[in-house]
Amino acid sequence: MEIDSKGSVIRVRIKRAVLAGIMASSLAAGSAFAAPLKPVNHADWMLKKMVLEGDGSGLALARPVTLAEVVTLLARLKGETSLKPEPGSAYWASAALTWASKQGLITSEEVKQPGQAISAARINQLAGKLGYSLALPDQEQVTRGSLFNAVGDALTLHITVGHTNDIHGHIEENKNGKEFGYAKIATLVKQWRQENPNFLLMDAGDTFQGTVFVNQFKGESVVPILNSLNYDTMTAGNHEFDYGYEQLLKLKDMLGYPVINANVFKSDDTNLLTPVYYATVGGQRFSFIGFVTDETPILTHPDNVKGLTFKSPVEVAKKLVPELKKKVDHVVVVSHVGIDVDREIAKQVPGIDFIIGGHSHTPIQTPENVNGTYIVQDWEYGKSLGRADLYYYKNELVNFTGGLAEYDETVADDPQVAEMVKKIVSSIDSALNVVIAHADVPLEGDRTIVRKRESNLGNFITDAMLEKSKTFKGYEADIALTNGGGIRTQINAGDITKKALYDVLPFPNTLVVLEAKGSEIAAAMENGVSQVELGAGRFPQISGMSFSYNPSKPAGQRVVEVKVGGNPIDPNKTYKLVTNDFISSGGDGYAMFIDKKAMNSGITLYELVEEAMTTQKNVNPAVDGRIVEVQ
């Protein structure tokens, strides 16, 4: 690229780029250590901040740089903006070339060939002589874009944040479900931490509840694993309260890092947990605010949060963020409130650099930017590990890239964490050998029954689902549906142990409430019986409703009648359905429920049924004609 300059600016003739004056002391502020999940383009913010100047026609980032351009750039970085060309020299970069020669940067032979392409190694060497640490990869030619990015890396403080949320006790690898498990997560965390010393690891809640591996020990089993990962902080999710808030306080004391929350208050109006975590990274002072959904009192048993007040995260943020901005350089929110409320916080509360979210199980592949605040979230169950890379220039967040490192079975297990996971898994058998109830009749869970017809066990499970939904204020369901394929075996009459129930419900599917029209419910029943002759797992087990069907009819035309509460279903009416998260995400062909706005309780079917059996003590469900086969 030819540069038309007399020593004061770097100017591109066809597509102009001008590098504004940059002080050398700024360059020493940061360095490039880590490899973000997505490419970083520093040119955009450098233009906005007048580090680069352009006429809007583009920077021709793919074009290779020349020796003349590099030394002109280096001269400007050293503050040499008034260099005079040699008398009689008409070459645009003669002044910079003379300066570079006098500095001992380039040879007399190089001065004679200013338009030659220059290698990355040579650029790094020249910059290094002047005290600038560039990290251009070894190449014979270097593009403008690569040079600008190298300069941008050198100018900025680069911070990498790893983040998790809603792991829900999924401690071991699940290849079928494409879940990392903590052993593989630990490997990635160690790699990222080694890549960038300015590394933070955050968790946005719902960590201690969800599978038998944590539920049986009230979350305590996973603490050694979490401590080994060396989190910086976590926010409490709503399910952290499921064992009672006293157990949450115990777990907090067992962890080697703080559990934060700013919107839950005790009866004396003091915070239940530390509201803010402070950290200094790269010389910058950060504050991290923790929030949990204010719907927690209706998502857990009232006794678990007795005496506590859950205030609006938005309102608390409005008050707290301005106060923190007076004390620190940067404010970050670690929230368990869901993507919609995260967006509302960003919209209503300026001054937040970014929000690490959870609760809504939203896989944010590309960070959202709402009102200047970035929002990230790491899906669910360890299916991915979230990463955000932040770049600060003169204390301002000028570049942000992020995404999800999704499950990859080739990632090696960390041996230390793998041993911890193995210890927990092996301890479950003894923990599950506990009687929870008595079956007065055999509970029909054999696949030849639950995938073909109404089952007394299917009725018990769906009745429990419907009953549990009545405790979710605003989400009380009309009907319940689960897939027969999720019921894995039967239970004989006699004592019921936790292990026997776990064999019936081994999947960590959670209870979800959504809204659907009557026509969609009828379509769901059609889907449920569409492969009955094949014994498919989609066969429905239901509560609060009934239907009849003719298996001899073609698939899609088999359902004869559907009733809700004893009345014919209204195809235009909206009903509340409680189901499992597998079905709500379209599993087993239930595509009519995809993208429905849903409330995921986080309560597993195992937890739900264990609670129902423990309460009832003597279990004796019956078949009552909810599903009728006709000819």
KOLZATOR-746845 format. One line per 3 residues: number of its first residue (from 1); their letters; for each residue y, z, x of C-alpha. Coordinates in steps of 0.5 Angstrom, whole numbers, m for minus. Example, Ala and Ser with C-alpha at 12.3 -4.5 7.8 and 13.67 -1.06 7.14 Angstrom:
% KOLZATOR-746845
1) as) m9 16 25 ~ m2 14 27
END
This chain:
% KOLZATOR-746845
1) mei) 0 0 0 ~ 7 m2 3 ~ 12 4 3
4) dsk) 19 2 2 ~ 23 8 5 ~ 28 10 10
7) gsv) 25 17 12 ~ 27 21 5 ~ 22 19 0
10) irv) 15 15 0 ~ 15 9 m4 ~ 10 5 m7
13) rik) 13 m2 m8 ~ 8 m5 m13 ~ 6 2 m17
16) rav) 11 7 m14 ~ 9 14 m12 ~ 14 19 m9
19) lag) 12 25 m5 ~ 17 30 m6 ~ 19 35 m1
22) ima) 14 41 0 ~ 14 47 4 ~ 9 48 9
25) ssl) 8 55 7 ~ 6 53 0 ~ 0 49 3
28) aag) m3 55 6 ~ m4 58 m1 ~ m11 56 m3
31) saf) m17 51 m1 ~ m22 47 m4 ~ m29 51 m4
34) aap) m32 50 m10 ~ m35 43 m14 ~ m32 43 m21
37) lkp) m37 41 m27 ~ m32 35 m28 ~ m27 31 m23
40) vnh) m21 34 m22 ~ m14 30 m22 ~ m9 33 m19
43) adw) m4 27 m19 ~ m2 29 m26 ~ 1 36 m25
46) mlk) 4 34 m18 ~ 8 28 m22 ~ 10 33 m27
49) kmv) 12 38 m22 ~ 16 33 m18 ~ 11 34 m12
52) leg) 9 27 m14 ~ 15 22 m17 ~ 13 16 m20
55) dgs) 16 10 m24 ~ 11 11 m30 ~ 7 4 m28
58) gla) 2 8 m24 ~ 0 11 m17 ~ m6 6 m16
61) lar) m10 11 m14 ~ m16 7 m12 ~ m12 4 m6
64) pvt) m14 6 1 ~ m8 9 5 ~ m6 7 12
67) lae) m4 11 18 ~ 4 10 16 ~ 3 13 10
70) vvt) m1 19 12 ~ 4 20 18 ~ 10 19 13
73) lla) 7 24 8 ~ 6 29 14 ~ 13 29 16
76) rlk) 15 30 9 ~ 10 36 9 ~ 14 39 15
79) get) 20 38 12 ~ 22 32 16 ~ 26 29 10
82) slk) 32 26 14 ~ 29 22 20 ~ 32 16 23
85) pep) 29 9 25 ~ 29 7 32 ~ 35 2 33
88) gsa) 33 m5 32 ~ 27 m3 28 ~ 26 m6 21
91) ywa) 19 m3 20 ~ 20 2 14 ~ 16 8 17
94) saa) 18 7 24 ~ 22 14 24 ~ 16 17 22
97) ltw) 11 14 27 ~ 16 16 32 ~ 16 23 30
100) ask) 9 23 30 ~ 8 20 37 ~ 13 25 39
103) qgl) 9 31 36 ~ 3 28 40 ~ m1 27 33
106) its) m2 19 34 ~ m3 15 40 ~ 1 9 43
109) eev) m4 5 41 ~ m4 7 33 ~ 4 7 33
112) kqp) 2 m1 34 ~ m2 m1 28 ~ 1 3 23
115) gqa) m2 m1 17 ~ m9 0 19 ~ m14 4 14
118) isa) m15 11 17 ~ m21 15 16 ~ m22 22 13
121) ari) m24 25 19 ~ m17 23 23 ~ m13 25 17
124) nql) m16 32 17 ~ m15 32 24 ~ m8 30 24
127) agk) m7 35 18 ~ m10 40 22 ~ m6 40 28
130) lgy) 0 41 23 ~ m3 47 20 ~ m6 44 14
133) sla) m13 45 12 ~ m15 39 8 ~ m22 38 6
136) lpd) m23 30 5 ~ m30 28 6 ~ m33 24 11
139) qeq) m31 17 10 ~ m28 11 14 ~ m23 9 8
142) vtr) m19 14 4 ~ m16 12 m3 ~ m9 15 m5
145) gsl) m13 19 m11 ~ m17 22 m5 ~ m11 24 m1
148) fna) m7 27 m7 ~ m13 31 m9 ~ m14 34 m2
151) vgd) m6 35 m2 ~ m7 38 m9 ~ m13 43 m7
154) alt) m9 45 m1 ~ m3 47 m5 ~ m6 51 m10
157) lhi) m10 57 m11 ~ m17 55 m14 ~ m20 60 m18
160) tvg) m27 59 m21 ~ m30 63 m27 ~ m37 63 m29
163) htn) m38 66 m37 ~ m43 67 m41 ~ m43 69 m49
166) dih) m48 71 m54 ~ m54 71 m50 ~ m57 76 m55
169) ghi) m63 78 m51 ~ m66 72 m49 ~ m68 74 m42
172) een) m73 69 m40 ~ m73 62 m39 ~ m75 58 m45
175) kng) m77 51 m43 ~ m78 49 m51 ~ m71 52 m53
178) kef) m68 49 m46 ~ m66 56 m45 ~ m64 58 m37
181) gya) m66 66 m37 ~ m63 70 m33 ~ m67 69 m27
184) kia) m64 62 m27 ~ m57 64 m29 ~ m57 68 m23
187) tlv) m59 63 m18 ~ m53 59 m21 ~ m48 65 m21
190) kqw) m50 66 m13 ~ m49 58 m12 ~ m42 58 m15
193) rqe) m40 65 m12 ~ m42 62 m5 ~ m38 56 m6
196) npn) m31 60 m8 ~ m29 67 m6 ~ m24 67 m11
199) fll) m30 67 m16 ~ m30 72 m23 ~ m36 73 m28
202) mda) m35 74 m35 ~ m39 76 m41 ~ m36 75 m48
205) gdt) m41 79 m52 ~ m47 80 m56 ~ m51 81 m50
208) fqg) m56 87 m52 ~ m59 85 m58 ~ m63 80 m61
211) tvf) m70 79 m58 ~ m76 84 m58 ~ m74 85 m50
214) vnq) m68 88 m51 ~ m68 91 m59 ~ m74 96 m57
217) fkg) m70 99 m52 ~ m63 99 m55 ~ m60 94 m50
220) esv) m62 99 m44 ~ m68 94 m41 ~ m63 89 m39
223) vpi) m58 93 m36 ~ m61 93 m29 ~ m61 85 m29
226) lns) m53 85 m31 ~ m51 90 m26 ~ m55 85 m21
229) lny) m51 79 m23 ~ m45 83 m21 ~ m40 81 m27
232) dtm) m33 83 m27 ~ m32 85 m34 ~ m35 84 m41
235) tag) m32 84 m48 ~ m36 88 m53 ~ m39 83 m59
238) nhe) m40 86 m66 ~ m48 86 m64 ~ m46 91 m59
241) fdy) m45 96 m65 ~ m52 95 m68 ~ m55 101 m65
244) gye) m49 105 m67 ~ m43 106 m63 ~ m45 112 m59
247) qll) m51 107 m56 ~ m45 102 m54 ~ m41 108 m50
250) klk) m48 110 m47 ~ m49 102 m45 ~ m42 102 m42
253) dml) m43 108 m37 ~ m50 105 m35 ~ m46 98 m33
256) gyp) m43 97 m26 ~ m37 94 m29 ~ m32 95 m35
259) vin) m34 94 m42 ~ m27 92 m45 ~ m24 92 m52
262) anv) m17 92 m55 ~ m18 92 m62 ~ m23 98 m64
265) fks) m20 105 m65 ~ m22 112 m66 ~ m20 116 m72
268) ddt) m15 119 m67 ~ m12 112 m66 ~ m14 112 m59
271) nll) m18 106 m56 ~ m26 106 m57 ~ m26 102 m50
274) tpv) m22 101 m44 ~ m17 95 m47 ~ m15 91 m41
277) yya) m19 90 m34 ~ m14 88 m28 ~ m16 84 m22
280) tvg) m13 81 m16 ~ m15 75 m14 ~ m12 70 m9
283) gqr) m6 75 m9 ~ m5 74 m16 ~ m5 80 m21
286) fsf) m9 78 m27 ~ m10 82 m34 ~ m16 81 m38
289) igf) m16 83 m46 ~ m22 84 m50 ~ m23 83 m57
292) vtd) m28 83 m62 ~ m28 80 m69 ~ m25 85 m74
295) etp) m31 83 m79 ~ m36 88 m75 ~ m36 93 m80
298) ilt) m39 88 m85 ~ m44 85 m80 ~ m47 91 m78
301) hpd) m49 98 m82 ~ m43 102 m84 ~ m46 108 m80
304) nvk) m46 104 m74 ~ m38 104 m74 ~ m37 110 m78
307) glt) m30 113 m76 ~ m28 107 m73 ~ m22 102 m75
310) fks) m22 94 m73 ~ m16 91 m73 ~ m14 84 m73
313) pve) m14 81 m66 ~ m8 76 m67 ~ m4 82 m69
316) vak) m6 86 m63 ~ m5 80 m58 ~ 2 79 m61
319) klv) 4 86 m59 ~ 0 87 m52 ~ 1 80 m49
322) pel) 8 81 m48 ~ 7 88 m45 ~ 2 85 m40
325) kkk) 7 79 m38 ~ 12 85 m35 ~ 6 88 m31
328) vdh) 2 82 m29 ~ 2 75 m27 ~ m3 72 m31
331) vvv) m6 74 m38 ~ m13 72 m40 ~ m17 74 m47
334) vsh) m24 75 m47 ~ m26 75 m54 ~ m32 75 m59
337) vgi) m28 73 m65 ~ m30 66 m66 ~ m27 59 m64
340) dvd) m23 59 m71 ~ m19 66 m69 ~ m19 64 m62
343) rei) m15 58 m64 ~ m10 62 m68 ~ m9 67 m62
346) akq) m7 61 m58 ~ m3 58 m63 ~ 1 65 m65
349) vpg) 1 68 m58 ~ 4 65 m53 ~ 3 67 m45
352) idf) m4 67 m45 ~ m7 63 m39 ~ m14 62 m43
355) iig) m19 65 m47 ~ m26 66 m46 ~ m29 66 m53
358) ghs) m36 68 m56 ~ m39 70 m63 ~ m39 63 m66
361) htp) m44 60 m62 ~ m40 54 m60 ~ m42 49 m54
364) iqt) m35 47 m52 ~ m36 42 m47 ~ m29 40 m45
367) pen) m24 46 m46 ~ m19 46 m52 ~ m12 46 m50
370) vng) m8 50 m56 ~ m1 51 m55 ~ m1 51 m48
373) tyi) m7 56 m48 ~ m14 53 m46 ~ m20 56 m50
376) vqd) m27 56 m47 ~ m34 58 m50 ~ m41 58 m47
379) wey) m46 56 m53 ~ m52 61 m54 ~ m58 64 m52
382) gks) m57 62 m44 ~ m58 55 m46 ~ m52 54 m41
385) lgr) m47 57 m36 ~ m40 56 m37 ~ m35 55 m32
388) adl) m28 54 m31 ~ m24 52 m25 ~ m17 54 m25
391) yyy) m11 52 m20 ~ m5 55 m19 ~ 1 53 m16
394) kne) 7 57 m15 ~ 4 62 m20 ~ 3 57 m25
397) lvn) m3 55 m28 ~ m2 47 m27 ~ m9 45 m27
400) ftg) m16 47 m31 ~ m22 44 m32 ~ m29 47 m35
403) gla) m35 45 m38 ~ m42 47 m39 ~ m48 47 m34
406) eyd) m53 46 m39 ~ m61 48 m38 ~ m64 45 m32
409) etv) m71 47 m31 ~ m71 45 m23 ~ m66 50 m22
412) add) m70 55 m18 ~ m71 63 m21 ~ m68 68 m17
415) pqv) m74 72 m14 ~ m70 79 m15 ~ m68 78 m22
418) aem) m75 74 m24 ~ m78 80 m22 ~ m74 85 m27
421) vkk) m75 80 m32 ~ m83 80 m31 ~ m82 88 m31
424) ivs) m79 88 m38 ~ m84 83 m41 ~ m90 87 m39
427) sid) m87 93 m42 ~ m87 90 m49 ~ m94 91 m50
430) sal) m94 98 m50 ~ m87 99 m53 ~ m90 95 m59
433) nvv) m96 99 m60 ~ m92 103 m66 ~ m94 103 m73
436) iah) m88 101 m77 ~ m91 101 m84 ~ m98 100 m88
439) adv) m100 93 m91 ~ m103 95 m98 ~ m106 88 m99
442) ple) m107 82 m94 ~ m100 79 m92 ~ m101 71 m92
445) gdr) m99 68 m86 ~ m104 63 m84 ~ m101 56 m83
448) tiv) m106 53 m89 ~ m102 58 m94 ~ m95 58 m91
451) rkr) m95 51 m90 ~ m98 49 m97 ~ m96 54 m102
454) esn) m92 60 m104 ~ m94 66 m100 ~ m94 73 m101
457) lgn) m91 74 m94 ~ m86 69 m95 ~ m84 72 m101
460) fit) m83 79 m97 ~ m79 75 m92 ~ m74 71 m96
463) dam) m73 77 m101 ~ m71 81 m95 ~ m67 76 m93
466) lek) m63 76 m99 ~ m63 83 m100 ~ m60 84 m93
469) skt) m55 78 m95 ~ m52 83 m100 ~ m49 88 m94
472) fkg) m45 82 m92 ~ m39 83 m95 ~ m36 76 m98
475) yea) m43 73 m96 ~ m47 75 m101 ~ m53 70 m102
478) dia) m55 67 m109 ~ m62 64 m105 ~ m66 65 m99
481) ltn) m70 60 m95 ~ m74 60 m89 ~ m79 55 m86
484) ggg) m86 56 m87 ~ m87 54 m80 ~ m83 60 m77
487) irt) m89 64 m80 ~ m94 64 m75 ~ m100 68 m77
490) qin) m102 73 m82 ~ m103 81 m82 ~ m109 84 m85
493) agd) m109 90 m90 ~ m108 97 m86 ~ m103 99 m81
496) itk) m98 94 m79 ~ m95 95 m72 ~ m89 92 m68
499) kal) m94 88 m64 ~ m97 85 m71 ~ m90 83 m74
502) ydv) m88 80 m67 ~ m94 76 m67 ~ m92 73 m74
505) lpf) m84 72 m72 ~ m84 71 m65 ~ m78 66 m65
508) pnt) m71 69 m64 ~ m68 66 m70 ~ m63 69 m73
511) lvv) m60 70 m81 ~ m55 65 m83 ~ m51 65 m89
514) lea) m48 58 m91 ~ m45 54 m97 ~ m49 48 m100
517) kgs) m48 44 m107 ~ m54 45 m112 ~ m55 37 m110
520) eia) m56 39 m103 ~ m61 45 m105 ~ m65 40 m109
523) aam) m65 35 m103 ~ m67 41 m98 ~ m73 42 m103
526) eng) m75 35 m103 ~ m75 35 m95 ~ m79 42 m95
529) vsq) m85 38 m99 ~ m84 31 m96 ~ m90 32 m91
532) vel) m94 38 m95 ~ m100 34 m94 ~ m99 34 m87
535) gag) m99 41 m86 ~ m92 41 m83 ~ m88 47 m82
538) rfp) m82 45 m86 ~ m85 47 m92 ~ m80 52 m96
541) qis) m81 60 m97 ~ m76 62 m102 ~ m73 67 m106
544) gms) m68 68 m112 ~ m70 61 m114 ~ m76 57 m116
547) fsy) m78 50 m116 ~ m84 45 m118 ~ m87 39 m115
550) nps) m92 34 m115 ~ m95 32 m109 ~ m98 26 m111
553) kpa) m91 23 m112 ~ m88 19 m106 ~ m84 23 m101
556) gqr) m77 24 m104 ~ m79 24 m111 ~ m84 30 m111
559) vve) m79 35 m114 ~ m80 36 m121 ~ m75 42 m123
562) vkv) m71 47 m119 ~ m68 53 m122 ~ m63 59 m119
565) ggn) m64 66 m122 ~ m68 63 m128 ~ m63 57 m130
568) pid) m63 50 m128 ~ m60 49 m122 ~ m53 46 m122
571) pnk) m52 40 m118 ~ m45 40 m117 ~ m44 48 m116
574) tyk) m43 51 m110 ~ m49 56 m108 ~ m49 61 m102
577) lvt) m56 60 m98 ~ m58 65 m93 ~ m63 62 m88
580) ndf) m65 62 m81 ~ m61 58 m75 ~ m66 53 m74
583) iss) m66 51 m81 ~ m58 51 m81 ~ m58 47 m75
586) ggd) m62 41 m78 ~ m69 43 m76 ~ m75 41 m79
589) gya) m71 35 m83 ~ m66 40 m86 ~ m60 35 m84
592) mfi) m56 37 m91 ~ m54 43 m87 ~ m52 41 m81
595) dkk) m44 42 m80 ~ m44 47 m86 ~ m39 52 m84
598) amn) m44 58 m83 ~ m44 66 m82 ~ m49 67 m76
601) sgi) m51 75 m77 ~ m54 75 m70 ~ m60 79 m74
604) tly) m67 76 m72 ~ m72 75 m77 ~ m76 80 m74
607) elv) m71 85 m74 ~ m70 84 m81 ~ m77 84 m83
610) eea) m78 90 m79 ~ m73 94 m82 ~ m75 92 m89
613) mtt) m82 94 m88 ~ m80 101 m84 ~ m76 102 m91
616) qkn) m81 101 m96 ~ m87 104 m92 ~ m92 101 m96
619) vnp) m92 93 m97 ~ m95 90 m102 ~ m92 83 m104
622) avd) m95 79 m109 ~ m94 71 m111 ~ m90 70 m117
625) gri) m90 63 m119 ~ m83 61 m115 ~ m87 55 m112
628) vev) m91 51 m117 ~ m95 45 m116 ~ m96 40 m122
631) q) m100 34 m123
END
